[in-house]
């Protein structure tokens, strides 16, 4: 699966990692719903670092449609309310 981290490029990530990323995503949704900005920041960082460490960076010269777009690490907590809701960004 192709995941774009806004402002940081695209990564080719094995589908077997989906459940782990989805679990982190669901935790972020809970953090936002509860108003826990500190936990939100920690888990967004964890999501991004997991993608970067387990995925393969795709060359910027390649044009590939992204399956999932992850917000940048500096997304504000207020902005997160519009993104991390319902089932989050990783849809089952």
N, C-alpha and C positions, 0 to 999 in steps of 0.2 A: 504494500500500500504506500502511496506517496503522501507525505505529510509536509505541509509548508508551515514553517514558523515565521510569522510576519517579521520582516526586517532581517531575517537570519538565514533564509534559503530553504531549499527543499531537501527532504531526506527520504530515502527508500527504506521502509521499515517492514520487516517480516510480519505477515498476518498473525503469526503465533503470539506476537506482542500485544495484539489488540485488547485482550482481556485485562492485561496489566494497566495499559494506558486508559482504558475505559473505567477501571476502578479508581484511578487517580482523578480522572475527570469527574466522576460521581462524587468523590470526596470534595473537590473544589465547589461543585454545585451546593453541597451541604454547608461548606464554609461560608459561601456567599449568602445563602438563605438565613444562616444563623448570625450574620453580621460579624464574623470572625476574620478580620482583615489579616491578622498575623498568620493564621493557618492558611488562608487563601494564598498569600505570598509564598509561603513555604511549599505548598503543594503545586502551585503553578511552576515554581522553579524546579520542583521534582519532575513534573511532567516534561518540561522542556529538556532537562538534563538527561532524562531517560531516552527521549527521542534521539538526542544528539549522540549519546554513548552507544546506543544499540542500533541506530540507523546508519545508513551510508549516505554521506552528503552527495547530492547530485550537482554536477557542474552547472554553473549559472548559464552557460551557453545552450543547455538543453531546455527545450520548452515542453514540459509535461504537465498535464492537468493534475491538480492536487485532489486527492480524495478527502482530505481533512485539512482545515486551516486552523492553526493554533495561534492565539493572540500573542503579541510580543511580551517579554517579561516585565516591561514597564507599564502594562495596562493598569489603569487606575481601578480602584475597588468599585467606584461608581460605574465605570464602563463595564466591569465584570458582571454587574447585575443584568445587563442586556444580553450577555453572551452565555454565561453559565447559569442556565435555568432549565427546568424540565429534565430532559435526559442529557443535557450538556452538549459538547461538541462531537463526542464519539457516540454515534447512534447505534443501538443494538440491532 
